[in-house]
Amino acid sequence: RKEVEQDPGPFNVPEGATVAFNCTYSNSASQSFFWYRQDCRKEPKLLMSVYSSGNEDGRFTAQLNRASQYISLLIRDSKLSDSATYLCVVNKGGSYIPTFGRGTSLIVHP
Amino acid sequence: GAVVSQHPSRVICKSGTSVKIECRSLDFQATTMFWYRQFPKQSLMLMATSNEGSKATYEQGVEKDKFLINHASLTLSTLTVTSAHPEDSSFYICSARETQGEGGFTDTQYFGPGTRLTVL
């Protein structure tokens, strides 16, 4: 089992739709979790940190389920500009080694 | 968020030359920086972890003699691709770890804009 797994997609949704991505992780000692977005040929940019039971930032909501070892990202009212690859990052405690998922591609169409 | 710069943004060089890439944290001190490589349509691959004042920790399969990392200050890490070959052509991205302890602990990494290396 890979350390961090994501459905690569692509998720193809119309504007205004709600879309959710999941990311599973294998190491139960993982302590911090993040969602990044990466546009084509650009660097990843931090979207949200997920430290405890989850958090919300505008149209974006991230949830953490430690029992089942997954985090999720919910995007409401999708915009064309949300089209990107969404990367899940999991940090193990102690040595702080970030592990990236392969990313989930989202395409929002008119 | 915190700002990380990377220079140069694009390099085209001949096979056999060495290329140096700089990564700077502009508004915070970073004791830890990371170097990644990303091939087209593939995920980020961690190459090495760079700690200020000590030797870098390389991931399995990454040649430390080929990819020289120096983290001489809290705001600068450099990656030198020695004797570059066409198979080294890739998108190299650095990130810097920011930790803040006041008013709530945060531990986040911020990415530089990347360096696109093309070896002819």
Chai-1 contact restraints between the chains, C-beta under 6 A:
chainA,res_idxA,chainB,res_idxB,connection_type,confidence,min_distance_angstrom,max_distance_angstrom,comment,restraint_id
A,E43,B,I93,contact,1.0,0.0,6.0,A-B,restraint_1
A,E43,B,F111,contact,1.0,0.0,6.0,A-B,restraint_2
A,E43,B,P113,contact,1.0,0.0,6.0,A-B,restraint_3
A,E43,B,G114,contact,1.0,0.0,6.0,A-B,restraint_4
A,P44,B,F111,contact,1.0,0.0,6.0,A-B,restraint_5
A,F100,B,S43,contact,1.0,0.0,6.0,A-B,restraint_6
A,F100,B,L44,contact,1.0,0.0,6.0,A-B,restraint_7
A,R102,B,S43,contact,1.0,0.0,6.0,A-B,restraint_8
A,G103,B,S43,contact,1.0,0.0,6.0,A-B,restraint_9
